[in-house]
Amino acid sequence: MKTIKQLTLLFIISCIYSSCSKDCEKSKVTKYLYQEDKDLIPYKGNEVLTFLHVNTGDTITFVGETNWKPYYNTTYSGIDCAVEEKWEGRGIAFVDHLTNKIIYINNRKTQNWTTLEIDFENNYFLIGLVSLGGNYEYDSLLIQNKIYYNISKFSNENLSPTPTDYYAYFNKSNGLIKLELENGDIWELINK
């Protein structure tokens, strides 16, 4: 009798496990970037960005890669069954081949929002794209004798408290227009 109860219990457990296992196989979710989020970032590939290093007076020309490079971040969640979640991202680099300086720009989907991320000279800037869609820090800003409109100024929203000593300035028409780095260096766009 004891053996029958043990076998019955073992059978029930294996049925539960196998049904969970089958559900887990179907539990794959992919979250893609929306086209309207991609459209908030003006870079398509092959852009040439010339920046003035205000502190030294040097100009540096960054050449963009030909296309965005797609990638996916994968996470797993769930207690009983793992759910695989893939989040679409894309990145593009702008390189100055004389100095080997690189501006990395990423646009990616996260669990709660879509981000724009800029990485330059060990300074990391991050903003939720919702902020680029209408919450502007400046209506207009004069940079290198050119007026830019609807400017978002951001640092890194992931840090708490948010740092106030370095910033990226960005608008959806021209992209990155100014950087104020943590070490005090300032870079301003001359030509795009």
C-alpha positions as MATLAB code, in Angstrom:
seq = 'MKTIKQLTLLFIISCIYSSCSKDCEKSKVTKYLYQEDKDLIPYKGNEVLTFLHVNTGDTITFVGETNWKPYYNTTYSGIDCAVEEKWEGRGIAFVDHLTNKIIYINNRKTQNWTTLEIDFENNYFLIGLVSLGGNYEYDSLLIQNKIYYNISKFSNENLSPTPTDYYAYFNKSNGLIKLELENGDIWELINK';
ca = [
       0.000    0.000    0.000;
       2.823    2.340    0.904;
       4.468    1.668   -2.486;
       1.250    2.519   -4.376;
       0.955    5.845   -2.524;
       4.608    6.629   -3.264;
       4.162    5.759   -6.956;
       0.974    7.847   -7.155;
       2.749   10.802   -5.535;
       5.707   10.384   -7.878;
       3.329   10.272  -10.876;
       1.553   13.491   -9.759;
       4.849   15.292   -9.237;
       6.129   14.239  -12.653;
       2.884   15.432  -14.295;
       3.179   18.808  -12.614;
       6.848   19.070  -13.549;
       6.250   18.102  -17.164;
       3.379   20.590  -17.556;
       5.522   23.345  -16.055;
       8.357   22.358  -18.325;
       6.097   22.586  -21.394;
       4.822   26.014  -20.314;
       8.385   27.216  -19.835;
       9.296   26.216  -23.362;
       6.578   28.549  -24.605;
       7.567   31.372  -22.240;
       9.770   33.461  -24.486;
       9.011   37.144  -24.845;
      10.765   39.580  -27.190;
      10.285   43.321  -26.721;
      11.189   45.420  -29.747;
      12.067   49.092  -30.045;
       9.177   51.131  -31.398;
       9.861   53.004  -34.629;
       8.738   56.283  -33.020;
      11.434   55.772  -30.353;
      14.068   55.144  -33.021;
      12.933   58.303  -34.824;
      13.811   60.446  -31.774;
      17.492   59.783  -32.518;
      18.542   61.381  -35.831;
      21.526   59.162  -36.634;
      21.085   56.771  -39.577;
      24.751   55.903  -40.202;
      27.767   57.516  -41.910;
      27.304   60.896  -40.217;
      30.365   63.047  -39.665;
      30.366   64.993  -36.389;
      32.963   67.681  -35.736;
      33.338   68.780  -32.126;
      35.357   71.585  -30.589;
      37.180   70.676  -27.380;
      36.478   74.038  -25.737;
      39.198   73.635  -23.085;
      42.022   73.199  -25.627;
      40.632   74.722  -28.837;
      41.201   71.439  -30.713;
      38.643   70.138  -33.184;
      38.012   66.451  -33.608;
      36.000   64.811  -36.365;
      34.094   61.639  -35.549;
      32.932   59.390  -38.387;
      29.866   57.263  -37.735;
      29.604   53.597  -38.527;
      27.600   52.807  -41.640;
      24.643   51.343  -39.725;
      23.273   50.726  -36.276;
      24.324   47.327  -34.900;
      21.374   45.407  -33.442;
      21.660   43.341  -30.257;
      19.431   41.785  -27.604;
      19.742   41.791  -23.831;
      18.285   38.628  -22.339;
      16.902   38.250  -18.841;
      15.180   35.414  -17.056;
      12.391   35.752  -14.552;
       9.839   33.584  -12.812;
       9.847   31.433   -9.727;
       8.511   28.077  -10.878;
       9.335   28.386  -14.564;
      11.951   30.588  -16.141;
      10.612   33.118  -18.626;
      13.136   34.261  -21.180;
      12.749   37.933  -22.026;
      14.740   39.461  -24.878;
      15.000   43.251  -25.113;
      16.008   44.803  -28.429;
      18.837   47.299  -28.550;
      21.001   48.951  -31.158;
      24.290   50.787  -31.036;
      26.374   53.005  -33.254;
      29.913   54.308  -32.744;
      31.480   57.535  -33.934;
      35.260   57.243  -34.207;
      38.065   59.740  -34.612;
      40.825   57.655  -36.185;
      43.591   60.169  -35.356;
      43.020   60.181  -31.587;
      41.138   56.870  -31.241;
      38.405   58.686  -29.325;
      34.988   57.061  -29.649;
      31.469   58.237  -28.892;
      29.186   55.246  -28.343;
      25.450   55.754  -28.696;
      22.981   53.058  -27.676;
      19.222   52.926  -27.965;
      17.625   50.038  -26.119;
      14.442   48.700  -24.711;
      14.417   47.904  -21.005;
      11.724   46.413  -18.857;
      10.170   49.766  -18.008;
      11.253   52.188  -20.722;
      13.329   52.855  -23.821;
      16.661   54.603  -23.334;
      19.246   56.696  -25.106;
      22.738   56.063  -23.746;
      25.914   57.950  -24.594;
      29.380   56.820  -23.530;
      32.410   59.051  -24.096;
      35.747   59.303  -22.288;
      34.545   57.139  -19.368;
      31.471   59.326  -18.888;
      28.132   57.569  -19.192;
      24.917   59.469  -19.893;
      21.460   57.895  -19.870;
      17.972   59.262  -20.475;
      14.571   57.710  -20.987;
      13.335   58.533  -24.473;
      10.087   59.820  -22.990;
      12.112   62.863  -21.923;
      13.274   63.484  -25.501;
       9.683   63.488  -26.695;
       8.696   66.787  -25.115;
      10.217   67.539  -21.697;
      12.946   69.949  -22.743;
      15.447   71.605  -20.435;
      15.972   74.469  -22.910;
      13.696   75.913  -25.597;
      16.816   77.149  -27.373;
      20.540   77.163  -26.762;
      23.398   78.950  -28.556;
      26.365   76.637  -29.176;
      29.271   77.715  -31.374;
      27.231   80.518  -32.973;
      24.362   78.226  -33.900;
      20.967   78.159  -32.204;
      19.559   74.730  -31.368;
      15.961   74.234  -30.265;
      14.191   71.838  -27.888;
      17.262   70.681  -25.984;
      17.288   67.850  -23.467;
      20.054   68.077  -20.865;
      20.744   64.860  -18.983;
      23.272   63.004  -16.927;
      22.608   59.491  -15.666;
      19.115   58.818  -14.338;
      20.229   55.439  -12.976;
      22.435   56.944  -10.281;
      20.944   58.139   -7.048;
      21.248   60.952   -6.334;
      21.501   61.954   -9.988;
      24.910   63.566  -10.555;
      24.891   67.264  -11.321;
      28.468   67.771  -12.473;
      28.396   66.282  -15.985;
      25.826   66.450  -18.768;
      24.963   65.615  -22.358;
      22.882   68.013  -24.461;
      20.778   66.454  -27.188;
      17.965   67.326  -29.542;
      16.077   65.097  -31.920;
      17.015   67.172  -34.996;
      20.784   67.253  -34.558;
      21.511   64.580  -31.959;
      24.392   65.172  -29.568;
      25.318   68.862  -29.511;
      27.330   69.302  -26.310;
      29.091   67.307  -23.595;
      30.218   68.560  -20.196;
      32.427   65.835  -18.761;
      33.088   64.970  -15.144;
      36.714   66.184  -15.418;
      35.553   69.647  -16.585;
      36.161   69.120  -20.316;
      33.539   70.632  -22.609;
      32.884   69.420  -26.157;
      30.582   71.364  -28.498;
      29.270   70.403  -31.925;
      30.581   72.531  -34.803;
      29.276   70.579  -37.804;
      27.014   67.644  -38.476;
];
